[in-house]
Amino acid sequence: MSKYDLEITRRRLLSQSARLGAGAVALSAFGGGAALAEASTLNVLFPGGTWLEFYEKTFTTPWREAHGTEFVWKNGLGFEPLVIAQRRRPQWDLIHQNQNTSSQLGALDAIIEWKEEDLPNLKNIHPSFRYPYLAGKVHTPYGLAVNTSKITKPVTKWADLWDPEFKGKVGFPDWDWMGQEVFHAINQINGGTPDNVDPGIDKMKALYADGGAITLDNVEHTKQMLVAEEVWITPYFGARTDQAKEAGAPVEFIVPEEGGLSFIFNTSIISGRPDDSQELALAFVDTTLDAEKQIEFSRLTGYPPTNVEAMKNLPPDLKKLELTDEQVDALGKLQRDFDYMAMFAYRDQIKDRWNKEVLGS
């Protein structure tokens, strides 16, 4: 029996004894009864593409081989409305999220809070990458990917997206991918707030109407456009910029001087599922916080780990992922001022304005 099986058994015994009390004693008088039913399936809402491939190779395949757990996938983005709609009778165990979306679902009690007594490896995660309802399995520096062959002048700011010399060659992420997050950063830089997005709408309207911005659907689409040099400058992930460069795109990753972004991703644990399902979910998710597992995932993705021991003991081939405290601070600079709940409260109205005023322009 592995340590994960032992942890599940320990939690189950504590939970059962608390709920059954004297009834458990009565049951034992009849010979102990049948063995407790155990969940054997985890239902997961998760993106597709290479991110899923990396996740399966590092986490789910080894877990399945060790424990016999079946993983049932629904692939795509933006599953939060589904989880909200199913709060009374949730059908899914895990949902892939970042710190923004997990904070929003957490406020609705749609996902559970992460606690060290439930997730032993949580204590080893750097504080910068821990949130009430999620902790990152990696963190993902995010800034600008710049074609240094086509763009020879220095690019140092988010505002450089609006340079008229780049008209028709500027990319911007789809709203349901990373567009919402980047929009709020642009809005904030230009003096807006979650309840006043006029500055951001005006800037983005200009980027599309005057700058000929191209909407990019996901990481693979962005990479294709950078390699084809159809896009010269776009908000993008640091490691994905490196992958585009390895594929032939003449690009460099820039952290804008106003501050970059840093997203932490992992699978939030959905509330209201049967005890055995939740116990299985907790035990599995804890492996995503393990130092050795994170190093393996970092090797596949090119993103830095969040486990302190992993951060301190990167192998030689991953030393390039080391970040100083100052670099970590610069990457999270803009998001520290995000009001995630206000963003959630106005989410539908802002998206409606995006579709009508920005894309419709």
C-alpha positions as CSV (number, residue, x, y, z in Angstrom):
1,M,0.0,0.0,0.0
2,S,1.4,3.4,-1.0
3,K,1.6,6.5,1.2
4,Y,-1.3,7.9,-0.9
5,D,-3.5,4.9,-0.2
6,L,-2.6,5.1,3.5
7,E,-3.5,8.8,3.5
8,I,-6.9,8.1,1.8
9,T,-7.6,5.4,4.4
10,R,-6.7,7.6,7.3
11,R,-9.0,10.4,6.1
12,R,-11.8,7.9,5.4
13,L,-11.6,6.4,8.8
14,L,-11.7,9.8,10.5
15,S,-14.6,10.9,8.3
16,Q,-16.5,7.7,8.8
17,S,-16.0,7.6,12.6
18,A,-17.1,11.2,12.9
19,R,-20.3,10.6,10.9
20,L,-21.2,7.2,12.1
21,G,-20.2,7.3,15.7
22,A,-22.0,4.7,17.7
23,G,-23.5,3.3,14.5
24,A,-20.0,2.0,13.6
25,V,-19.9,0.1,16.8
26,A,-23.2,-1.5,16.1
27,L,-22.1,-2.4,12.6
28,S,-19.1,-4.2,14.1
29,A,-21.3,-6.4,16.2
30,F,-22.6,-7.9,12.9
31,G,-19.2,-8.9,11.8
32,G,-17.8,-5.6,10.5
33,G,-20.0,-5.3,7.3
34,A,-18.8,-4.8,3.7
35,A,-15.6,-2.9,2.9
36,L,-16.1,0.8,2.3
37,A,-16.7,1.7,-1.3
38,E,-13.8,3.5,-2.9
39,A,-13.9,5.9,-5.8
40,S,-12.0,4.5,-8.9
41,T,-12.7,7.4,-11.3
42,L,-11.7,11.1,-11.4
43,N,-13.8,13.3,-13.8
44,V,-11.6,16.2,-15.0
45,L,-12.4,19.5,-16.8
46,F,-9.1,20.3,-18.5
47,P,-7.6,22.1,-21.6
48,G,-6.4,19.9,-24.5
49,G,-3.3,20.2,-26.6
50,T,0.2,19.8,-25.4
51,W,-0.6,20.9,-21.9
52,L,-2.8,17.9,-21.5
53,E,-0.1,15.7,-23.0
54,F,2.5,17.0,-20.5
55,Y,0.0,16.6,-17.6
56,E,-0.8,13.1,-18.5
57,K,2.8,12.0,-18.9
58,T,3.9,13.5,-15.5
59,F,0.9,13.0,-13.3
60,T,-2.1,11.0,-14.4
61,T,-0.4,8.1,-16.2
62,P,1.9,7.2,-13.3
63,W,-1.0,7.6,-10.9
64,R,-3.3,5.4,-13.0
65,E,-0.6,2.7,-13.3
66,A,0.0,2.8,-9.5
67,H,-3.6,3.0,-8.3
68,G,-5.9,1.9,-11.2
69,T,-7.7,5.2,-11.3
70,E,-9.6,6.0,-14.5
71,F,-9.5,9.6,-15.6
72,V,-12.5,10.9,-17.6
73,W,-11.8,14.1,-19.5
74,K,-13.8,16.9,-20.9
75,N,-11.4,19.1,-22.8
76,G,-11.7,22.8,-23.4
77,L,-11.6,26.2,-21.7
78,G,-14.0,28.3,-19.6
79,F,-15.8,25.5,-17.7
80,E,-16.6,27.7,-14.7
81,P,-20.3,28.3,-15.8
82,L,-20.7,24.5,-15.9
83,V,-19.4,24.0,-12.4
84,I,-21.6,26.8,-11.1
85,A,-24.7,25.3,-12.9
86,Q,-24.0,21.9,-11.3
87,R,-23.4,23.2,-7.7
88,R,-26.3,21.2,-6.3
89,R,-25.3,18.0,-8.1
90,P,-21.7,18.3,-9.3
91,Q,-20.6,15.7,-11.9
92,W,-16.9,16.6,-12.1
93,D,-14.1,16.2,-9.5
94,L,-11.4,18.6,-10.8
95,I,-11.3,21.7,-12.9
96,H,-8.1,23.2,-14.4
97,Q,-7.9,26.9,-13.2
98,N,-5.6,29.8,-12.4
99,Q,-5.6,32.1,-9.4
100,N,-8.3,34.3,-10.9
101,T,-10.9,31.8,-11.7
102,S,-10.3,29.7,-8.6
103,S,-10.8,32.7,-6.4
104,Q,-14.1,33.3,-8.1
105,L,-15.4,29.7,-7.8
106,G,-14.1,29.6,-4.3
107,A,-16.2,32.6,-3.2
108,L,-19.3,30.6,-4.4
109,D,-18.2,27.5,-2.4
110,A,-18.1,25.7,-5.7
111,I,-14.6,24.4,-5.0
112,I,-12.9,23.5,-1.7
113,E,-10.2,25.5,0.2
114,W,-6.7,24.0,0.1
115,K,-5.4,23.1,3.5
116,E,-2.1,21.6,4.6
117,E,-3.8,18.8,6.6
118,D,-5.5,17.7,3.3
119,L,-2.5,18.3,1.0
120,P,0.7,17.5,2.8
121,N,2.9,18.9,0.0
122,L,1.2,22.3,0.2
123,K,3.5,23.4,3.0
124,N,6.4,23.3,0.6
125,I,4.9,25.7,-2.0
126,H,6.4,29.2,-2.2
127,P,4.0,31.7,-0.7
128,S,3.9,33.7,-4.0
129,F,2.2,30.8,-5.7
130,R,-0.3,29.8,-3.0
131,Y,-3.9,31.0,-3.0
132,P,-6.9,29.9,-0.9
133,Y,-8.3,27.6,-3.4
134,L,-5.3,26.7,-5.6
135,A,-1.5,26.4,-5.6
136,G,0.5,26.2,-8.8
137,K,2.2,23.0,-10.1
138,V,4.3,25.5,-12.0
139,H,4.1,29.2,-12.5
140,T,4.0,30.8,-16.0
141,P,5.8,34.1,-16.6
142,Y,3.8,36.1,-19.1
143,G,4.8,39.1,-21.1
144,L,5.5,39.9,-24.8
145,A,6.8,37.7,-27.5
146,V,8.6,40.0,-30.0
147,N,9.9,39.1,-33.5
148,T,13.4,40.7,-33.3
149,S,14.0,40.2,-37.1
150,K,11.0,42.3,-38.1
151,I,11.1,44.7,-35.0
152,T,14.5,46.2,-34.6
153,K,13.6,49.0,-32.2
154,P,13.5,48.3,-28.5
155,V,10.3,46.9,-27.1
156,T,10.0,47.6,-23.4
157,K,6.3,48.4,-22.6
158,W,2.8,47.0,-23.1
159,A,2.1,50.2,-24.8
160,D,4.4,49.1,-27.7
161,L,1.5,46.9,-28.9
162,W,0.0,50.1,-30.3
163,D,3.1,51.2,-32.3
164,P,1.7,52.0,-35.8
165,E,4.7,50.4,-37.4
166,F,3.3,47.0,-36.3
167,K,-0.1,47.5,-37.7
168,G,-1.6,44.2,-38.9
169,K,1.1,42.2,-37.2
170,V,-0.1,42.4,-33.6
171,G,-1.7,39.4,-31.9
172,F,-4.0,39.4,-28.9
173,P,-5.3,36.3,-27.0
174,D,-8.9,35.2,-27.3
175,W,-11.0,36.4,-24.4
176,D,-11.8,32.9,-23.2
177,W,-8.2,31.9,-23.4
178,M,-6.0,34.6,-21.8
179,G,-7.6,37.7,-23.2
180,Q,-9.7,38.5,-20.1
181,E,-6.6,38.5,-17.9
182,V,-4.5,40.6,-20.3
183,F,-7.4,43.0,-20.8
184,H,-7.6,43.8,-17.1
185,A,-3.9,44.4,-17.0
186,I,-4.2,46.9,-19.9
187,N,-7.2,48.5,-18.3
188,Q,-5.3,48.9,-15.0
189,I,-2.2,50.3,-16.7
190,N,-4.4,52.9,-18.4
191,G,-6.1,54.0,-15.2
192,G,-9.1,51.7,-15.2
193,T,-10.7,49.6,-12.5
194,P,-12.9,46.5,-12.6
195,D,-16.0,48.6,-12.4
196,N,-14.6,51.2,-14.9
197,V,-13.2,49.4,-17.9
198,D,-13.7,52.4,-20.3
199,P,-9.9,53.0,-20.5
200,G,-9.3,49.3,-21.4
201,I,-12.1,49.2,-23.9
202,D,-10.9,52.3,-25.6
203,K,-7.4,51.0,-25.9
204,M,-8.4,47.6,-27.2
205,K,-10.9,49.1,-29.6
206,A,-8.0,51.1,-31.1
207,L,-5.7,48.0,-31.2
208,Y,-8.3,46.2,-33.3
209,A,-9.8,49.0,-35.4
210,D,-6.6,51.0,-36.0
211,G,-3.9,48.4,-35.3
212,G,-5.5,45.5,-37.1
213,A,-5.0,43.1,-34.2
214,I,-5.3,39.4,-34.8
215,T,-7.1,37.2,-32.3
216,L,-5.1,34.2,-31.3
217,D,-7.0,31.1,-30.1
218,N,-4.5,29.2,-27.9
219,V,-0.8,28.5,-27.4
220,E,-0.5,26.3,-30.5
221,H,-2.2,28.9,-32.8
222,T,0.0,31.6,-31.4
223,K,3.1,29.5,-32.0
224,Q,2.1,28.9,-35.6
225,M,1.5,32.6,-36.2
226,L,4.9,33.5,-34.7
227,V,6.7,30.8,-36.7
228,A,5.0,32.0,-39.9
229,E,5.8,35.6,-39.0
230,E,2.2,36.5,-39.5
231,V,2.4,38.0,-36.0
232,W,5.4,40.1,-34.9
233,I,4.4,41.0,-31.3
234,T,1.8,39.5,-28.9
235,P,1.2,38.8,-25.3
236,Y,2.5,35.3,-24.6
237,F,4.0,32.9,-22.1
238,G,7.8,32.9,-21.6
239,A,8.3,29.2,-22.1
240,R,6.0,29.1,-25.1
241,T,8.0,31.9,-26.6
242,D,11.1,29.7,-26.2
243,Q,9.3,26.8,-27.9
244,A,8.4,29.1,-30.8
245,K,12.0,30.1,-31.1
246,E,13.1,26.5,-31.2
247,A,10.6,25.9,-34.0
248,G,12.2,28.7,-36.1
249,A,10.5,31.9,-35.0
250,P,13.0,34.8,-34.5
251,V,11.4,35.8,-31.2
252,E,12.5,36.9,-27.7
253,F,10.5,37.1,-24.5
254,I,10.1,40.6,-22.9
255,V,8.8,41.4,-19.4
256,P,7.3,44.9,-19.9
257,E,8.6,47.6,-17.5
258,E,5.1,48.2,-16.2
259,G,5.2,44.7,-14.9
260,G,4.6,41.2,-16.3
261,L,2.0,38.7,-15.4
262,S,2.5,35.3,-13.8
263,F,-0.2,32.7,-13.8
264,I,-0.3,29.6,-11.6
265,F,-2.2,26.7,-12.9
266,N,-3.5,23.5,-11.3
267,T,-6.7,21.6,-10.8
268,S,-9.2,23.0,-8.3
269,I,-11.2,20.4,-6.3
270,I,-14.9,20.7,-6.9
271,S,-17.2,20.8,-3.8
272,G,-20.1,18.5,-3.1
273,R,-18.7,15.3,-4.5
274,P,-18.9,12.0,-2.5
275,D,-16.4,11.7,0.2
276,D,-14.5,8.9,-1.5
277,S,-14.2,10.9,-4.7
278,Q,-13.0,14.0,-2.8
279,E,-10.4,11.9,-0.9
280,L,-9.1,10.5,-4.1
281,A,-9.0,13.9,-5.7
282,L,-7.0,15.3,-2.8
283,A,-4.5,12.5,-2.8
284,F,-3.9,12.8,-6.5
285,V,-3.7,16.6,-6.6
286,D,-1.1,16.4,-3.8
287,T,1.3,14.7,-6.2
288,T,1.2,17.8,-8.4
289,L,2.9,19.7,-5.5
290,D,5.7,17.1,-5.1
291,A,9.2,18.5,-5.8
292,E,10.3,15.7,-8.1
293,K,7.1,15.6,-10.0
294,Q,7.3,19.4,-10.5
295,I,10.8,19.2,-11.9
296,E,9.7,16.5,-14.3
297,F,6.8,18.8,-15.4
298,S,9.1,21.8,-15.7
299,R,11.4,19.8,-18.0
300,L,8.5,19.2,-20.3
301,T,6.9,22.6,-20.2
302,G,9.8,25.0,-19.6
303,Y,8.1,26.7,-16.7
304,P,9.6,27.1,-13.2
305,P,8.3,25.0,-10.4
306,T,6.6,26.3,-7.3
307,N,7.8,23.8,-4.7
308,V,10.6,25.6,-2.7
309,E,12.8,22.5,-2.7
310,A,12.4,22.1,-6.4
311,M,13.2,25.8,-6.9
312,K,16.4,25.5,-4.8
313,N,17.6,22.3,-6.4
314,L,17.0,22.6,-10.1
315,P,19.1,20.2,-12.1
316,P,21.8,21.6,-14.4
317,D,19.5,21.4,-17.5
318,L,16.9,23.5,-15.8
319,K,19.1,26.2,-14.2
320,K,17.8,28.7,-16.8
321,L,14.4,28.6,-14.9
322,E,15.9,30.1,-11.7
323,L,14.3,33.4,-10.8
324,T,15.4,35.9,-8.2
325,D,13.0,37.3,-5.7
326,E,13.1,40.6,-7.6
327,Q,12.1,38.8,-10.9
328,V,9.2,37.0,-9.2
329,D,8.1,40.3,-7.8
330,A,8.2,42.0,-11.2
331,L,6.2,39.2,-12.8
332,G,3.4,39.4,-10.2
333,K,3.4,43.2,-10.0
334,L,0.2,43.9,-12.0
335,Q,-1.9,41.0,-10.6
336,R,-1.3,41.9,-7.0
337,D,-3.7,44.9,-7.5
338,F,-6.4,42.8,-9.3
339,D,-9.7,42.7,-7.5
340,Y,-10.8,39.2,-8.6
341,M,-14.2,39.3,-7.1
342,A,-15.1,42.6,-8.8
343,M,-13.8,41.2,-12.0
344,F,-16.1,38.2,-11.5
345,A,-19.1,40.4,-10.6
346,Y,-18.8,42.4,-13.9
347,R,-17.5,39.5,-16.0
348,D,-20.6,39.1,-18.2
349,Q,-21.0,42.8,-18.8
350,I,-17.4,43.3,-19.7
351,K,-17.3,40.4,-22.1
352,D,-20.5,41.7,-23.8
353,R,-18.7,45.1,-24.3
354,W,-15.6,43.3,-25.6
355,N,-17.7,41.5,-28.2
356,K,-19.7,44.5,-29.3
357,E,-17.3,47.4,-28.9
358,V,-13.9,45.8,-29.5
359,L,-14.4,42.9,-31.8
360,G,-17.4,44.6,-33.4
361,S,-15.3,47.6,-34.2
